[in-house]
């Protein structure tokens, strides 16, 4: 390609990666081929050390046919005057203004509710929603006694007073407060307790400090309530906390476990910050970290059926109890409101004291390992690089795995088979190729030492039609089925093994790896299903580096239950979605087909997980990711059919919270925000302040 017909490009993203800064530009090529080795990056006349990559994409996509490609350039540092050249001619030029606008835009897209500056403004909306929800509750027919257990140990007087005042201010009045005082010699604390003469307050003096777990157990033994709630000595409750819980159990008296959203504060509630808007009960997110945390309440019925926490889980006794009660709970309720306020101070875990409490991490691992022993799953919890976040290692399945390998060309087939052949125990992979050149596929499979189990799809069949008989085979044999495209290349040899281990749990129907684009940024770490006008399937957490802390609630680096996943790679247990493939021929899109399978599983109370330790690279068109319009690749007929078949699944995604939306591909505070306008406003504000 000569310089007089050079392609033209537009910078579309600036992203922070583990190894530097990634610039992505959309290029309109003038020929069908684009030799990326002829690209160079410059700042002025200086040739920059840059790593270029370009995903292969889907050869059948309109973007590819129009010769639109995305080039990804990685630099060690940010460069506001970046210039990309092709054969010496300028393809795209970055200006400081363009750089600032793109950076502002990306920051606004990726800002999560915990760090969103709009939170204080949004609080008035939240509080109005909370008050309205409380006022609209019908009169209670059940008025259970709620016992609130608070272990005390040298609690600073003003902390104790704030905690006590918050309990006294509860709208719901049928409660008892059980204060376990493990420091009765603390005169200042005793003086504070003496200020409160309410008969509902029961002080349990301890002869010695037995540790937080055993002190809590002493409080439980002293309770007389129908429900037992747990409050830390330095935190405070919203006045409507108990009211919202009792309203929920009036709707469903069989509810045994309650929790709510929470936020943080320092000295007074006027400086509330870092809200945690939680999803409804998400078991795999709970296995990753104790997102339930506060304000935990359990029924006496459930508590009588479990063992109280031993002292070796001190620091994680609430985690241990949550896992135990979740095993037998008849119902679990999440109040989607900020009913608990967690005080941050030098002695608290949210005040930076985690380094002084390594026992809490080991205690959490004990709690998780014992949980898996109780439910009969061969799994072990492991510490990760993120404090108090855990990965679960399941023993891989021994059954053979059928692989429905969708390929577009013989070259793509070769690359995919090489990746599959590198997996350990490759003898248990039985390859079913689906694609062109049927006669050539089988001997190629054998070249790689893999087992070819069926003839390729005949010409003219859709992917869905070709997949249906493979589901029959796997269902009859009771074996897993790996759906994979030749765009996926596994990054490590244990990927499929790890996915298979997830299926040891009877509550998981589908497990998928975490997928990265060729430039090392996340391409897929879960899919959110919802309806905004029409059906949307949004790939979330895109553009994160491999180790950026996981994003909101850690879901970009934690195992989690999702509404659906990408069709690029997934392992499914066909016996758990039995019958879902009977009408496969009616689906024209692979993505829609997978969403149908995911909704089928969810309707059976089964989970769809993404396992972050199992990673692969996918050569998918980044342009889809940039606009996050993966949903728009689903034909209209498929979208309408999903809406008709699965209205409840589309209305209730496993990550949903009324104060958070995912329409941009990230967890954002549910405020109206014009991203482009706000990015420009920030730019001009910085200019006026003289920032560059």
N, C-alpha and C positions, 0 to 999 in steps of 0.2 A: 504494500500500500504506500503510495508516494505521498509527499507532504501536501500536494495540491488537492488531495481528496481525503484529507485527514479527518478522523472522527471528531465529534464535538461532545464535550461532557459538562455535567453540572454536579457540583458537590451536593450531596444530599444528607450526609450524616457525619458527625464527629463523635467517636465513642472511645471510652477509656478501656484499654485491654490490660491483661496481666503483664504484657511485655512492652507496652508503650501506648501510643495514641493511634487509633484507626480512623482513617479518612475513607469514606465510600463515595464514589462518584458514578452517576448514571451516564453512560456513553452511548451515543447514537452512532454506530459504525456505518460506514458507507459501503462496506463489502461484507460478505458472509463470514469471513475469517477475521480474527483479531489476534495478532501475535503479541502477547503481553510482554515478551522479552524485549520488545522494542520500546517499552515505556521507561521513562526516567522521571525522577522528582527533583525539583529545584527550588531554592529560596534565593531569589535574585539570580545570580550566575553560579551560585554554589550548588554542586551536585550533591544531593542528600543521600545518605545511606537509608534505603527504604526497601521493605519487603512487599512485593506485589502479589496479589492472587486474584483469581476470577473464577467463580463457580461455573461449572458446566451448564447447570440449569436443565430444564426440560426441553429437549429438542423439538417437541411438538407445541410448545407454548407460543402464543402470538408474539410475545416479547422477543423470543429468540428469532423468530422468522423476520421480525422487523429490525434485527441486528442491534437490539438494545441490550446492553450488558452492563453489569456493575463491576467496577474495578475496586478492589480494596487495597489501600496503601497503609502500611504500618510504619510509623516513625518513632524514634525514642522519646521525643518530646513534641509538644504542640508547636505548630508553625503557621502563624496567621498569614504569611505571604507565600504559601505553597503554590507551586506551579507544576502541572503534570504535562509531560510532552510525549508525543508518539512520533518516532523517527525524526526528532528534532523540532517538530511543529507542536505548538501549544494546544492541548486538548481541553484543559480546564485551568482557570486561574482563581486562586483564593485571595480574597481581599480581607483586611482586618474587619470590615463591617460584616461581610458574609460569614466570616469565622465566628464573630461574636453572636450573630443571629442563630447560626446552626447550633452553637454550644448552648445558648439560652434555651432554644427550642428543645434540645435533647434533655437538658436539666429539668425543664418543666414537665416533659413527658414522663421522666423516670422518677420524679419526686413522689414519695409515698406518704400516706397520711401521717406517719410518725415524725416526719421532718418537714411537713408542709406548713409554710408560714401562714396559710389561710386558716389554720385550725382555730385560732382564737376567734376569728370572725364566724367560723362555722359553728362554734359552740352554741350560739344563740339559736341556730336552726336545730341542732341536736337536742338542746334542752326543751325546746318547744315540742319536738316530736315525742320526747320522753314524757313530758307533762300530759300531752294529749293522749298517749297510749295508756297512761295510768288513769286518767279521768274517764276514759271510755270503757274501762273494765266494768262488767256487771257486778252488782253486790256479791260479796263472797258468801258462799254457803258453808265453806270449810274455813275454820280459823285455827289452824294447828299451832301448837306451841313450838317456837323455833329457839333452839339453844345456840348461842354464839360463843365459841370457845376462843379465848385469847390468852396464850402463854405470855407471862410477864417476866422479865429478868433485867433488873437495873434500868428500867424504861425511863428515859428523861421525862420529868414531870409535864412539860408542855406537850410532848408526844402523847403521853397517856391521857391528858386532859382532852386533846383534840379527838382522840379515838373514842373516848367515853361520850363526849358531846355528840359525835356523829351517830352513835347508837341511840342515845336518848332522843335524838331528833327524828327517828324513824316514824313514817306515817303509820305503818303497821305496828301495833302496840303489844301483840301477844308474843313476847319474847322473854328469854332469860339470858343474862350475860354471865358466863362462867369465866372468871379471871383466875388463872393459875399463877400464883405469885411465887416464883422460885427464888426471890430475893426479899423475904419478909424483913430482913435487917435494914433494908434501904428506907430510911426514915422519910426522905423527900417523896418517894413513890407512895409510901403508906399514907402520908398526909394528903396526897391527891385523892387516893381511893376513899379516904374518910370524908371527903367533900360530897360524895354521892351516896345518899341514904335510900335510894330506890330499892324496894323489896325484890325487884327482879334481878338485882345484881348479887351474884354469889361468888365470894372470894374463897378460893381453895389455896391455903398456905402450904408450901412444900418445905420439908425439913432440909432438903438439899436440892441443888440443881441437877436434875437427871438427864438433861439434854432436851432439845426441842421436841424430839419424837415422843419420849416418855412423858414429858410434861404435858404435851398435847393429849396423850392417852389418859393421863390423870384427869384432865378436863372432860374428856368424853365420858369417863366413868361417872362423873358428877352430874352429867346432863339428865334432865327429865323430859326433854322435848321430843316431839314427833320427828323433827328434822334437826340436824346438827350442821351449823355453818362455822367457817374458820376465818378468823380475822387476825392479822398481824398487829402487834402492839403499837406500831408506829404509823399505821395507815388509817384511812378514814373511809366511811361509807357515804354514798349519796342517800339523802332522806327517803328516796323511793326504792331503795335496794330490796328490802324485805317485801314491800308491797308488790313489786313486779314478780318476785318469785312465788308468792302466795297466789297471785292472780293466775300464774301458769299452772300451778298444781290444782287450782279449782277447775281449770279446763281439762286437766288430765291428772287425776289423783294417783296414777301409777308411775308418775315421774319420780326417779330416784336420785338423779344427779343434776345439779344446777351450776351454771357458771355465767359470767357476764363479760362485757367489754370493760376495759380499764384504761386509765391514763396515769401520768406521773406528775408530781409536784415537789417543790423544795420545802418552803416554809408555810406558805398559805395557798389556798386553792385559786387565788388570783393568778398564779403563775403556772397553771396546768399546762402540760406539754406532752409530746410523744404519746398520742393515743394508740391503743391496740384494739382495732376493730376486728374481732375474731370471726371466723366462720362457724357455722353449726358444727356439730361433732364430726371431726375428721380424724379417724383413728390413726392413719399413717402420719399425719402431721403431729399427732400426739406422741407417736413413737420417736419422731425426730427431735422434738423438744416439748416441754410441758407448756404448750400454748394456753391450756385451760387456766392454769395458775390461780387467779383470783376471780371472783369471790366464790369459793367452792362451798356447796351445801349438799348434803346427802341425807337420804331418809334413814330413820332408825331401822326400818325393815331391812334395808340393804346393809347397813352397818353391822347388824346382828349376824349377817351371813359371812362376813369376812374377818380375817385376823387383823388386829390393829398393827400398826407399823412398828417393827423392831428398831432398836437404837442404831443399827448399822445403816439405816436409811435416813438418819438425821440430816436435815438440810434438804431432803427430797421426800419428806414424809407425805406432803400433799400430792406429789407425783405418784408415790406408791399407792396412796388411798384412791386416787382417781382411777388408776389402772385396775385396781381390785374391784371397785364398784362398777366400772364400765363393763366388766366381765359378766355381771349378773343383773345389771340395771334393766328394768322394764321400760324405762323411758329416760331420755336425756334432754334437758332444756337449756338452750343458750339464750340469754337476754341480750339482744343487740343494742345495748345502751351502756354508756360509761357510768357504771354504778359503783365502781371501786377506784379509789385514788391511792396510788402507791407512792409513798414518800421516798425521795432520793436523798441520801445523806452518806457520809463516809463509811458508815458501818453496814450499809445495805448492799445487796447484790446489784441493784440498779443504780447504785452510787459509786460503782467502780471497785467494789470489794470482792469481786469474784476470785482474785488471785489469793486472797486469804482464806478461801473456803474450798480448797480442792476436794475435801471430803464430800461436798455436795455433788460433784461430778461422779465420783465413784459410787455414791449412794444411789444416784439415778440409774447407773448401769446395773446395780444390784436389783433395783425395783423392776427394770425392764426384763432382765434375765429370768427373774422369778415369775414374772407375768407370762413369759413364753413357756416356761415349764408348766405352769398351771393350765394353760390352754392347749398343751400338747403339740407345740410347734418347735421344730429343731432350728433354733435361731439364737444368735448372740449379739448383744449390743456392743458397739465400739465407739470410743471417743473420736471426735473429728477435730479439725483445726479451729472450728468455731466453738467457743466456750458454751457448754451446756447444750450442744447440738450433737445428736448421735446418729450413727448409721446402723442398720440392722443387717447382719450377715445371715442369710438363710442357707441351709444345706441344699445344694443343687439337686434337681430331680434326676433320677436314673433312667426314666423312660425316654425312648427316642423322640426326637422333635422333627415334625414335618415342616419344611420351609417352602412357602409359596413365594418364589423369587420372580418379581416383576422386572423385566429388562427391556431396554429399548433397542439395543444393538448387540452384536456379537462382542464388540470391544467392551461394552458395559458389562456384559455377562462375564467375560474374563476377569475384569477388575473385581466384580462382586464375589465370584467364586474364590479368588485368591484371598479375599478378606475372610470369607467363611471358612476356608481351609485352615486358616491360622488359628481358629478357635480350638480350644482344648477339647478332647473327646469328640473329634469331628465325626467319628463313626456313628454317633447318634443323630446326625443331621441328615435328613432324607429330603433331597432337593426336588421340587416340582417347578420347573421353569415355566414361566408364562410370558410369552413374547413372540417375536418373529423368528424366522429361520428354524422351524421346529426340528428339522432333520439334523441340524448341526449341533443342537444344544446338548443332547444326551452324551455323545462321546466327549465333549468338552468337560462336562461334569465329572466324568470318570477320570479325565486327565489330572484333575486336582485331588483325586483320592476320595471323592465324595460319592454318596449313594444317590443315583437318579431313580426316583420311585414311580414316576408317571410320565406319560407323554406330555409334551408342551401343549399349550392351548392352540386350538386350530385357528386358522386365519378367519377373522371376522367376529370372533367371540369377544365380548367385553371382558374387562378384568373381573367384574362381579360374576359373570357367567362361568368363567374359568375357575373361580374360587369355590363355587358351590360344591362341586364333587370332592374337593380337598377337605372341606369342612366335614362332609359325610365320612370320609376316611378317618380323619382325626377323631371325630366324635365316636365312631364305632370302636376304634382302638383305645379310646380314652387317653389320648396323648395330646400334648400342646401343639399349636400351629403358629409358626413364626411368619408373619407377613412382612415382607421386606422388598425394597426397591433397589435397583442397581446404583442408585445415587448415594446409598449409604455404605460407608466403610467403617468397620469396627476399629476403635482405637486401642483396645486391649483384649487380650486373649480370653479373659474370663467373662466377657460381657453377656453372652447368651446363658452361660451357667448361672450368673447372678440373677438374670431375669427369671430363669426357670425356678429358682429357689423361692421367689415370691409366690408362685402358684402352689406351694406347700400349704399356704393359708387358704382355707376354703372360702374366705370372704373376698378373695381377689379373683377377678375374671380376666383382667388385661394388665400386663406390665410392659413398660416401654423404656428405652434408654433415653438419656439426655443427649440431645443432638447439637452439634456445633457446626457453624459455617466454616469454610476453609480458612478464614482469617482468625479463627480461634474464639469467636464470640458466639454466645448462645443463639441457636436458631429455633430450638424447641425445648421447652421445659414445662409442658402442659398446655392444655387448650381449655378456654372458658367458653361454655355454651350459654347463649342467652337470646332474648328477643328485644330488639330496639327497632320498632317498626316492622322489621322482618327478622328472620332467624340469622344469628351471627355466630360464627365459630372463630374465636380470636386466639391466635398463638400468643402466649404471654411470656414475659421475662426475656424477650429477645434483646440482643445487644449487650447483655451482661458478660463480663469476663468470667473465666472459670472459677475465680476465687475473689469475689467482690462482696462477700458477706451474705449473699443470698437474697437481697431485696426484701420486700415487705413480708414479714412473718417467716423469712428465710426460705420461702417456697421455691426460689431459683436454685438453691443448693441443698434442699431437704427433700426427702421422700414425702409425698403428699398425695391425697386423693383428688383427682381432677374430674371435670365434667366430661372430657374426652381428650383425645390426643391426635397427633398427626398420623396420616396413613403411611408415612415413610418407613416406619419400623415399629412393630409391636408383637408381643407374644401373647396369645390368647388361649384360654381353655375352652374349646368348643362345647364341651359337655355342660358348661355353666351358662351358655347362651343358647341352649338347645332350641332349634326351630327358627332362630333368627336368620338363617341363610336360605330358608325355603323360598323366599321371594327375591333372592339376590339379583336376578336378571332385571328387576325393575329399577335398579340403581345404576345411574350412568357415571357417577363420580366416585373415585376411590375414597376421597375424604368423607363424602356423605355416607358411604357404606360403613366406614369405621365409626362415624358418629351414631349411626343406627345400632351398631353392635354395642357401643358404649352405653347408649340409652337403654338398650335391652338389659344389659348387666345391671345398671343402676336401678331399673324397675324391679329387679330381684334382690335389691339391697346388697349388691356386690360392688366392689371398688375397682377403679382404674388408677393405677399408680405409675409415676415416673420415678425411676431409680437413678439418682444422680451419680452413683458410683459406676454405673454401667454407661459408658459414653461411646459415641460414634460421631463421625463427620458426615454431613450430608451436603451434596452439591445441589442444593435447591436454589432457585432464583431469589437473590436477595431483594430484588425490587418488590416482590410480594411482601417480604418482611417489612420493608421500609414503610409502605403504606398500610401494612397489617391488613391486607385485603384477602387473606387466605379464604375467608368465607365467600368472597365474591367469585372464587374459582369454582364454587359449587353451582351447577346449573340450577336455574330457577325452579324447575320441576322437583329436583331433589330437595331443595330448601323447603318448598311448600309441603312436601310429603313428610319431612321431619317435623315440621310444625303440627301437621295433622296427627301424626303417630305419637309424638312425645311432647305434648304441651306442658306437662308437669316438669319433666326433666329440663326443658328449656327455660322454665320460670325459676328453677331452683338449682343453681350450680353449687357444687360442694364448697366453693370458696366465697359464695355470696355473703354480703353484709349490706344492709340498706344504706350505710354511710360510705361505701366504697364502690367504685365501678372499674371495669376492665376494658372499656371500649378502645383505649389507646394501646392496649397490650401490656399495660402495667397497672398495678393497684394504685388508683388515684382517689383522693378525697372527693366525695360526691358534690363538687361545686361546679357551677357553670364557669368555664374558662376558655377563652379564645387563645389557643396556644400561640398562634402566629402573632396576634396583636400584642399579647403579653411579652413575647420575646423581643418585639420592637420597642415596647415601652421600657424594658430593662436596659436595652442597648442605649437609648437616648438618655435615660437616667444616668447611666454610667458615663456617658459622654459629658453631661453637664457637670458631673463631679470630677471630671478630668481623668477618669480611668481609661486605660488602653488595653 
